Amino acid sequence: MQSSKFISTESEHLSLADRIESFKAGFLGAITSVFAFFAIAILHHFLQNMLANEPVQLISSFELSNPLILLIKLAMIGFAGFLFAVTYRYIVRRDRNSHLKSGAILAFACIRSFATVDHELTSLIQLPFISMSLAIAILLGENIAWLAIVQGLIETAIQHKWITAFGSD
């Protein structure tokens, strides 16, 4: 099978230094995600208390009462943050394209949000349309905020040369 001259099927172009930088970005993304999770969970809790008298039911993706569930959620959010940071580093390279950067955040946030909505759909469908839409919008906003925090820290790390951008010499 012959490969295109534009698409390389070889992974030899990824140096050990690039892999280490990706791991550093991923590790930073995982740690940042865990802290962002707690910050957003606290805001979620306050928002839920503010809307307690309203017919809006928030999606319970930030339920923290069970220690085992909390540990599993932290592992998932950390792993998702790791994957996002590594992917983000490869996506943006040295580009100054703000649409590419925000598109990466929106794509990951939509995937995570829609998976949660899919799981909660039977309970959400029973709500009035406005309440259901608000719950979904809040969930999407929380995921965008989380990934924007990770993206901001990765961008800062790249600016300060703690992590090199992909493709840097």
Contacts in CASP RR format, 6 or more apart in sequence:
PFRMAT RR
TARGET T0000
AUTHOR 0000-0000-0000
METHOD contacts of the structure
MODEL  1
MQSSKFISTESEHLSLADRIESFKAGFLGAITSVFAFFAIAILHHFLQNM
LANEPVQLISSFELSNPLILLIKLAMIGFAGFLFAVTYRYIVRRDRNSHL
KSGAILAFACIRSFATVDHELTSLIQLPFISMSLAIAILLGENIAWLAIV
QGLIETAIQHKWITAFGSD
3 9 0 8 1.000
17 164 0 8 1.000
18 166 0 8 1.000
18 167 0 8 1.000
21 89 0 8 1.000
21 163 0 8 1.000
21 164 0 8 1.000
21 166 0 8 1.000
22 86 0 8 1.000
22 89 0 8 1.000
22 90 0 8 1.000
22 166 0 8 1.000
23 86 0 8 1.000
24 157 0 8 1.000
24 162 0 8 1.000
24 163 0 8 1.000
25 85 0 8 1.000
25 86 0 8 1.000
25 88 0 8 1.000
25 89 0 8 1.000
25 154 0 8 1.000
25 157 0 8 1.000
25 163 0 8 1.000
26 81 0 8 1.000
26 82 0 8 1.000
26 83 0 8 1.000
26 85 0 8 1.000
26 86 0 8 1.000
26 89 0 8 1.000
27 82 0 8 1.000
28 85 0 8 1.000
28 153 0 8 1.000
28 154 0 8 1.000
28 157 0 8 1.000
28 163 0 8 1.000
29 78 0 8 1.000
29 81 0 8 1.000
29 82 0 8 1.000
29 84 0 8 1.000
29 85 0 8 1.000
29 150 0 8 1.000
29 153 0 8 1.000
29 154 0 8 1.000
30 78 0 8 1.000
30 79 0 8 1.000
30 81 0 8 1.000
30 82 0 8 1.000
30 85 0 8 1.000
31 78 0 8 1.000
32 81 0 8 1.000
32 85 0 8 1.000
32 149 0 8 1.000
32 150 0 8 1.000
32 153 0 8 1.000
33 77 0 8 1.000
33 78 0 8 1.000
33 80 0 8 1.000
33 81 0 8 1.000
33 82 0 8 1.000
33 84 0 8 1.000
33 146 0 8 1.000
33 150 0 8 1.000
34 74 0 8 1.000
34 77 0 8 1.000
34 78 0 8 1.000
36 145 0 8 1.000
36 146 0 8 1.000
36 149 0 8 1.000
36 150 0 8 1.000
37 62 0 8 1.000
37 73 0 8 1.000
37 74 0 8 1.000
37 77 0 8 1.000
37 78 0 8 1.000
37 146 0 8 1.000
39 149 0 8 1.000
40 62 0 8 1.000
40 142 0 8 1.000
40 145 0 8 1.000
40 146 0 8 1.000
41 62 0 8 1.000
41 64 0 8 1.000
43 142 0 8 1.000
44 58 0 8 1.000
44 62 0 8 1.000
44 142 0 8 1.000
45 62 0 8 1.000
47 58 0 8 1.000
47 138 0 8 1.000
48 58 0 8 1.000
51 58 0 8 1.000
54 131 0 8 1.000
55 127 0 8 1.000
55 128 0 8 1.000
55 131 0 8 1.000
56 127 0 8 1.000
56 131 0 8 1.000
56 134 0 8 1.000
56 135 0 8 1.000
57 123 0 8 1.000
57 124 0 8 1.000
57 127 0 8 1.000
57 131 0 8 1.000
57 135 0 8 1.000
58 135 0 8 1.000
58 138 0 8 1.000
58 139 0 8 1.000
59 116 0 8 1.000
59 117 0 8 1.000
59 120 0 8 1.000
59 124 0 8 1.000
59 135 0 8 1.000
59 136 0 8 1.000
59 138 0 8 1.000
59 139 0 8 1.000
60 120 0 8 1.000
61 116 0 8 1.000
61 139 0 8 1.000
61 142 0 8 1.000
62 142 0 8 1.000
63 69 0 8 1.000
64 70 0 8 1.000
77 146 0 8 1.000
80 108 0 8 1.000
80 112 0 8 1.000
81 147 0 8 1.000
81 150 0 8 1.000
84 104 0 8 1.000
84 108 0 8 1.000
84 147 0 8 1.000
84 150 0 8 1.000
85 150 0 8 1.000
85 154 0 8 1.000
87 104 0 8 1.000
87 108 0 8 1.000
88 101 0 8 1.000
88 104 0 8 1.000
88 150 0 8 1.000
88 151 0 8 1.000
88 154 0 8 1.000
89 154 0 8 1.000
89 158 0 8 1.000
89 163 0 8 1.000
89 165 0 8 1.000
89 166 0 8 1.000
90 166 0 8 1.000
91 100 0 8 1.000
91 101 0 8 1.000
91 104 0 8 1.000
92 100 0 8 1.000
92 101 0 8 1.000
92 104 0 8 1.000
92 165 0 8 1.000
92 166 0 8 1.000
93 165 0 8 1.000
93 166 0 8 1.000
93 167 0 8 1.000
94 165 0 8 1.000
94 166 0 8 1.000
94 167 0 8 1.000
94 168 0 8 1.000
95 101 0 8 1.000
101 151 0 8 1.000
101 155 0 8 1.000
104 151 0 8 1.000
105 144 0 8 1.000
105 147 0 8 1.000
105 148 0 8 1.000
105 151 0 8 1.000
106 144 0 8 1.000
108 143 0 8 1.000
108 147 0 8 1.000
109 140 0 8 1.000
109 141 0 8 1.000
109 143 0 8 1.000
109 144 0 8 1.000
109 146 0 8 1.000
109 147 0 8 1.000
110 140 0 8 1.000
110 143 0 8 1.000
112 143 0 8 1.000
113 136 0 8 1.000
113 139 0 8 1.000
113 140 0 8 1.000
113 141 0 8 1.000
113 143 0 8 1.000
116 139 0 8 1.000
117 124 0 8 1.000
117 136 0 8 1.000
117 139 0 8 1.000
124 132 0 8 1.000
124 135 0 8 1.000
124 136 0 8 1.000
125 132 0 8 1.000
127 135 0 8 1.000
154 163 0 8 1.000
157 163 0 8 1.000
158 164 0 8 1.000
158 165 0 8 1.000
END
